Amino acid sequence: MTNNEIITDIVEIKKYQKVFEQILQREDIFKKFENIKVTYDGGSKLCKVYWSNKYKFWSTSFPYENANKDIIRYKNWFGITENEPSKSLELVVEINFSLCHGATSGKLVRNKEEIFVTHNGNIGRISKKDIFWENFNGKRFNNNELAFIGELTEKENSKLYENVMDFINEVKRIKEIIKNNGDNDKHKNTQQKNNGNSKNTSLIKKNKNFAPNDNKPKSTSNKKRDNPNKKKDMFSKTIKNAKQYETQIYRNCKNYKKKLIFERVPETKEIWDDIEIFVKSRDDFGKFIRALYKLIFETTKDEDPNNKFENGRPKPIYRLPKNFVKAKTETKQFMDIVDILRHTLGEAHTPSKLKIPEWKTSYPDALYTLVKSKDEPQSSGEFKKLQIEVSKRFESAMKILLEMVKNDLNSPQKP
């Protein structure tokens, strides 16, 4: 298809999010329920939900803020229930819209004068979207990159309601296939896709702008189920090694009366406590990456004695060796990744004000370098995988830094 444009403008996203919410909260279609517990992978949240007796699905929408109370994305959660919500509901799928990096599952697409709600196939609990696409029976477009959900219109919305209902059921079916088949067989779904038993009909009907594409990507992955204890042990080992290297660096500098690279500050223990926790959620990863940033960037700097100012603040002088921060090195790439993840997943700054220099790694590129995917992690397992990859580079960087310190101590001193 031509003329398709994924909307990235913040003002437009806010506008169409409001339209989406209004459609999902119409009083003649939906009934409001307060303080309903919505459970999801890794936790739960008390929400105001809107449930339709006709369409048998519920939704809740809310802004997601960073540590500075700036809205960085809009979350739209969906699930299914035959009866009125009472106490607890289970989240099935999210259709979220990002205000910054575009790595969330929901995408708003403009085609001429029409605006469409779509999904990129990231439904969490799985590491590759090709699992979703191999099992997805609905309409797809943009070279199989997006699933069509429906058109945003302030007029007749019955078609959109049907499509949302079918999409939720489709995602639920795919998740059940993955769960029932296990990770070893999660790429196999030939029987359900060929026997015509799918009840998802309205998603497959033709639309004047988006035609179905039957060329579905093939998966080559056949990995065995990962052992969660093995992952935790791997993480603990890399962090333990990194901490030992950092301790040796500190002791060598102190014993030889060299200027300390890592300053011991009152928060040092707290920093390491956050670094050593094996994450289970986005919030956990935020604490982890912020702590790692503090260790690498903040405990290794002094203020410029000449009191030069940079962006209104004293310009720092870093005590890290020049070769460690040298461009196009493994260690500099690690620093850039930590910096980018701290700004994004760590939510340290307002995304709209975050300007990444051209020479720095972008957020999607940083994710791809680590986990071979530019999509923002959603599930607990995806955050754990990302943390493990960061910790490996942390261990390697500390080992390289220790060697630099040793070489400096063993080099001939100037008279």
N, C-alpha and C positions, 0 to 999 in steps of 0.2 A: 504493500500500500504506500501511496505517496501522500504528502501533505499532513502526515502525522507529526505532532510536536508534543513532546513531554514538557509539561509546564513546570518551570523552576522558579519563576518570579514569586517572591514571598507574599506580595500583596494579593496576587491572584490565587495562590494556594489558600490563604486565609479566607478569601471571598468564597471559593468553592467548597471549602471545608464547612463554612457556615450554611451554604445551600444544602450540602450533604446531610448535616445535622437536622436541618429543618424538615427535610424529606423523611428522615428516620424517626422524627418525633411528632409527626402529625397526630393530633388528638383524636381524629376520626378513625385512625388506623392503629395507633399504638397506645398502650396503657402504661403509665409511669409507675415504677416501683423504687422506693428509696432503700438505701442501706442493704443491698443485696451483695453477698459475698461471692466474688468471681474468682475461681481458682485457675491457676495457670502453671506452666512448668517452672517450678522454682519459688512459688509463693501464691499470695492471694491479695485481693484488694476489695474494699467496700465501695460499691458503685451505685449510681442511679441508672437503672436500666429501663429500656422501653421495649415492651413485648407486644407482638401482634398475634391475636387469636386466629386471624385468617391465614397468615403466612407461617405461623409457628416458629418464628425466630425472634431473638432479642438482640439488642445492641446497646452499647454505651460508648460515649465519646467524651474525651477530655484532653486538655493540653498537657504535654510533658515538659517540665521545666528543668533547667540545669541548676547548679549550686547557687547561681546568681539570680535565680527566679526569672530567667529569661526563657520564653517558650521556644523550644528547638524542634518540636514535632507535634503533630496532632495524632492521637491514638483513637482508632475506631475498632472496638472489639465486638465480635459476633459469636453467637451460639444458638443452639436449638433446644426447645422445650415444648412439649405438647400442652402442658398445663401452665397456669399462672405461676410466675416465680415466687418462691416463698422464702427460702433461706440461702441456698447456695446454687450456683450455676458453674458450668465448666466452659472455659473459653475454647472455641474451636479454631477461629482464624482471626487475624488482625489485618486491617486495611489501613495502614498508617501513612501519613503524608509528612515528609521531612521539609523543614524550613531552611536546611543548610546544605547537606552533602548528598541528598538524593539516594541514600542507601537503604531506605525503608521499603517495605513490601508494596505499599500502595503507590500508584502512579496516576496522575491526572493527565489525560491526553486530549489535545485540541485537534479537531479535524474540521477545518473551515470554521463554521459558526457553532459547531457542536462540541460539548465537553463530555468526555467519557471517563468513568472510573475503571481502573484496571489493576491487576496484581502481577507481580513479577515471579511468583511461584515459590517464594521463600516462606515456608510454613513452619519453620522451626523443627527441632528434634532430628533433623536430617542435615547432613553437611553439604549435600549437592542438590541443586535444583533440578537436575536431570531426572531424579527419582520422581519428583512431582510431575514433570512434563511427560514422562513415560506412562504415567497412570492417569493423566488428566484427560477427560473425555469432552471437555467443553470447547468453546471457540477460542482460538488463539490468533495472534497477528504480530506484526513487526518481527518477522523471522523467528517466530516461536518464543519471543522474549517476554510477551505479556499475555495474560489471560483476560479476556473481555468480560466485564461484569455488567455495565449498563451505562445509559446516558443520564447525565444530570439535567433535569428540566423542571421548571416550576409549574408545569402544566399537568400532564398525565404521567403518574409515576407507577402505575400497576405493573408495567413491564419491568421496571427497575426492581421493584419488590420481588417479583418472581425470579429475576436473575440473581439477586442477592441470596434468596432462599436456596436456589439451586447450587450456587457457588459454595455456600456453607456446607450443604449436604455432600457436595463433591469433595471438598477438603476433608470432611469427616470420613468419607469412604476411603480416601487415599491413606489417611492416618491409620485407619483400621487395617488396611492391607499391609502397611509397613509393620504394624504391631503384630499381626497374626503370622505374617511370613517370616518375621525376624530379619535382622540385618543381612544375613547371608542370602536371603531370597527377596530382598526388598525391591530389586529391579525387575521382578517378574510379575506380570499382571495380564498375561495374554488372554486368559479365559474370560475375565470380566469385560475386557475391551472388545472381544470378538463375538460374544454371544448375544449382544444387544439388550442386556438386562438393565442397563443403566436407566434410571428414572430422570436423568438430567436432560430434559428436552428443550426447554426455552433457551438455554445457553447455546444450543447447537443451531438454532434457527438462524437464517441468514439475516444480515443487517446490511443496509445499503452502503455503509462505509467500510465495514470490516467483514471480510470473507474468511471462512474457516480455512485453516492450513493443515492438511493431513500429513505433511512431512514432519514427523515427530523425531526429535533427537534420540539417538541411541546411546545407551549407557554402556560403558565398558568396565565400570567398577564392580568388583566382586569381593569386597573386603570382609573379613570376619569381624564378628562383634568385638568391639574394643572392651578391654577389661578396665572398669573405672578405677580399681585399686592400682593397676599398673600405671595409669595416667597420673594418679596422685603421687605415686612413688617416684615417677620420672620427674615431676615438677619439684618435689621435695628435694631430690638429689641435686638438681641443677641450681636451686636456690641455696642449698647448703654449700655447694662448691663456690658459688658466687660470693657468698658471705665470708667464706674462709679466705678467698682471694682479697676481698676488700679489707679484712682484718689484717692480713699480712702487709698490704700496702700501707695501712695506717701505722703499724708497728715499725716497719722499715723506715718510714719517713721520720717517726718519732725517735727511734733509737739512733739514727744517724744525724739527728738534729737538722733534718731537712724541713722545708715548709710543708705542712700537712696538706695533702690533696683532699682528703675527706675530714672535715671538721666534726668533732664530736659535739653535738648540740643537745639541749634538754629533750628534744623530740626524737633523738636517734632511735631509742628503743621502740617508740610508737611507730616510727617509719618502718622499721624492720618487721614489726608485728603485722602491719598491713601488707608488706611485701610477701611474707611467708604464708599467708592464708590462701588455700586453694579455693578459687572463686566458684560460686554457684549461680550468680546472677549478674546483671548489668551493674547494679550498685556495688557489688563486691569488686568487680573489675575496675570500676571507677576509683575505689579506694586504693586498689593495687597499683594502678598506673600513676595516680597522683603521688603516692608514696615513692615510687621508683623515680619519678621526676624530681621530687625533693632531694633524694639521695644524690642523683647524678648532676643536677643543675644548681640546687640551692645550698648544699653543704660543701660545694667545691668552689664557691666564689667569694670575692671580697669586693667592697665598693672601691671605685677609682679614687686614689688618694688626691688626685687633682680636682675631684668633685665635678667631673664632666657629667652632663646629664643626657640621658637617652630616653625619649618618650616621657619626659617629665620626671624620671626617676634616676637616681645615681647610676651611672654606667658601671656594670660589674666587670671585674677582672677574674677570669677563671683560672684556677690553679691546675687544671688538667694539662698534660703535656701537649705541645703543639701538634705532634704526630697523631695524637688521639683524636683531636678535633679537625684534622686535616680533611679537606673535601675529598669525596670519592673513596673513602676508606670504609672498611667494615664497621669500625667504631663510630665514625661520624654518621653512617647510615642508621646505626642503632640509636644514637642520640636523636636524630630527626624523627624516627619512628615513635620514640617515647614522647617527644614533644607534640607530635601530631595527635597521638592517641590521648594524651592528657587534655588537649584542647577539645577533642571530640567526645570520645567515650568517657573521658574524665570530667567533661563538662566544666572546664575551668574558665572559659571565656564565652562571651556572647558570639554565637556562630556568625551572625550577620556582620560583626566587626572583625572577624578573623580573616586576615589577609595572609595567604601563604606565599612566600617568595617563590619565583619560578625555579630557583635552584633547589628548593626543598621538596621532599617527597609529599605527594598529595595524599589525602585520607584514603581514597579508594586504592591508590597504588601501594600505600603502606599495608593495607589489609591483604592485597594480592601477594605482596612480598612474603607475608607471614603465613597465610592459609590458602593461597591460590584462589581466592575469591574476592571480588570487589564489593560484595554485599555485606552490609552491616550485620554482625552476629545478632541472633534473636534468642536462641535457646540456651539453657544452662551448659549443654555440651559444647556449643559453639564458642561460648565465652571461655570455657576451660581449655579448648584447643588453642584459642588465640593466646591465652595466658602462658601456656606451655611453650609456644613458639617465641614469645617475648622473653621468657625466662632463659631459653637456650642462648639467645643473643646476648642477654645480660651476663650469663656465665662466661661466654666467649670474650665479651668486652672486658670484664674484670681480669680474666687470665692474660689478655694482651696488655692491659694496663700494668699488671704486676711485673710482666717481663720488661716493660719500658722503665719502670722504677728500678728494677734490679740492674738493668744496663746502665742507667744513669749513675747508680751508686758505684758501679764497677769501672766507670770510665775515668780516665786520668783527670785529676783536678787541675784547674788553671792556677798558676802560681800567683 
